[in-house]
Amino acid sequence: MARFIGFSTKNKQAINHTLTGKELVVEDLLNNIMTRKGERIMMPTYGSIVHDLVFEPLTSDIRKLIEDDLTQIINDDPRVNLTSINLSESDHTVTASISVDLLPEKEPITLTIDLQRE
């Protein structure tokens, strides 16, 4: 298994907030997707536009914009290979289910992201 090492910024109270392997890759992908594009200082292309589109009706055009944005984020990470992206919606949530293979072993990972409309 590939060995990736990084840090979690979510649980600063933890004694050891070092992440490795699969957990680090998942954390990095979620951080990128959950950050609004342009929000990071000195990194205007980092992040996602999904937050700007979540309140729009999930038409085929909006669906394509979200899928293209998520595809670009996944394809920019050399540690994973995109398998599929599925979008669904309910009254108050757009859910993105993203399946990737962790390289080089092609270990499958599925990320499920609920974007609240409230």
N, C-alpha and C positions, 0 to 999 in steps of 0.2 A: 504494500500500500504506500502511496505517495505520502510524504511527511511534510505537512504545512504547519507553520507555527505562527501564532498571532495573539492578540489580546482582545478580550471582551470589554467594551465600554459600558455595558448595561448594568453589570453587577459589581459596582466598585466596592461594596462591602465585603466581597468574597476575599478570602486570604490569598487564593491563587486564581486569578482570572485569565490565565493563559488558555487559549484554545488551540487544538491541533486537529489535523486531518479534516474529516467530513464536517465536524462542528464549526470549524473556522470558515470553510467554504460557504456553508449555509448562512452563517452570520454575515459574511461579507456581501453575499448576494442580497440578503434581506436589507442590509444597511443601504446598499445602492438603490434598491427599488423603493424603499420607504423614505428616501431623501428627495425632496423636491429639486428638480433640475434648476441649477443656478443658486441653490441655497448655500453650498459650500464656498467659502472664500477662496479665491485664487483657483477654483476648479469649476468654471462655468458649465462644463459639459457633463459633470458628474451628477448622477441622480436620474429621476424619472419624471415623466409628464403625467403619469396616471392620476396623480392627486388633482390636477387641473381638469381632468376629464371625468372624474367619478360622478359628478352631478349631472352630466349630460345623459340623454337617453342612449342606451347601448345599441345604436344603429350600426349598420355594417361599416360605415365610415369610421365611427368612433372605435368600434371593435378593432378595425385594422390599425388605427393609430396606436392603440394600447398594445396590441400584439407586436407591432413593429418596434415599439419602444422597449418592451420586455425582451424581444429577440436580440436587439442590439446590446442590451446590458449583459445578457447571458453570453452572447458571442464574443464580447470583449474580455471575458474571463477565460484564460487558457486552461484552467483546471477542470472545466466542465464542457460537455457537449449537449446542446439542446435536443431534447427528444420531442416534446410537445408543449403547447400552451392551450389551455381551455379556459374560456371566460363564461361565467354565468352570473345572473343577477336575481335578486329578490327585491322586495319593496325598499329596503334600506341598505343593501349591501351589493357590491360587485365583488365576486370572488374570482381570483386568478389561481389556477392550478398549473404549476410549471413543473414539468418532468425533465430532469437532466441526468446524464451519466457522469459520475466523478471519474476523471482520468488519472492514471492510465488504465486502471482495472475495469473501467466502465461500470462502477457500482451505481445502481439507480438511486436517485434522490427525488422526492416530490415535495415541492414547496407549495403550501396553500396560504394564500394571502387574502384576507378579508378587508376590503376597503369600505368603510362605513360612510353612508350618505347622510348621517345625522349631524 
